[in-house]
Amino acid sequence: MIIKIDKHLPSPVIKAALFDLDGTILDVEENIPLGISDRIKFISNYIPVSIVSGRIFSEVSKYSTLLKLRSPQISENGAIIFDPLKKNKIIYKRFMDQDITDLIFNVLDNNNVQYFSSSNGKHITHNSRDKTNEVNIITCLELDIAKLKNIKPFIESDKITIVYSRGSQDQNYISFTPRGINKAIAIEEYKKILNLNSSDIFAIGDGLNDIEMLKSVGISVAMGNSYEEVFKVCNYFTKTFNEEGTIIALDWIIRGIK
């Protein structure tokens, strides 16, 4: 049974906290509200705090820097882990085979589909001249992909993993990622790096790409604005972002830290 978080619910004792970005700590303007950032900074003084996002390296690096986080951070839906204490050095990475990324880029470019992509921290877009190898992720609007008849073979390919996600303004995205990669796979590496057990980790999210992450930790929280599938895999739930559900969840774990 999933349990609602409120001020009367006993707080868990945790050793790390993981946060999704869109729909969880970012508002519709893609900013982190002060009430959320102050609480996350407070928590990070006591335990490792990390962003776990489908966004690319540069975006996760930007937000982790704003929050002054010092623990390893996870981007590209689990394809990258980087260490802020080592000048954001990439300490874990997975990438797609170049033959299939070349084909995907070709289809997208020929149809003038906008996308954002990343290779070992380097930002790649529709306008980039150098579509390098070791590509970690390619993300497009789902509406743009739905119009392409010749993209279906890639979506059904066993050489990559397709990930569906939702942005802070409720836009739906589709991402091409390395085969078998998801947030939980990266969290397994994260646990080894920090010598953590799953039962000691808190995670909160709202999207379909958060499901593996939430299933892999001991304390899992669904935002009130989550997809129905997310509620089904979580131990706890909070209110929606607009109802300050993130702050409610943060205060809950802060009471267990103090």
Secondary structure, DSSP 8 states (H G I E B T S, - for coil): --EE--TTS-----SEEEE-SBTTTB-TTS---HHHHHHHHHHHTTS-EEEB-SS-HHHHHHHHHHTT--S-EEEGGGTEEEEGGGTTEEEEE----HHHHHHHHHHHHHTT---EEEETTEEEETT-S---SS--EEEEEHHHHHT-GGGHHHHT-TTEEEEEEE-TTS-EEEEEEETT--HHHHHHHHHHHHT--GGGEEEEE-SGGGHHHHHTSSEEEE-TT--HHHHTT-SEE---GGGTHHHHHHHHHHHHH-
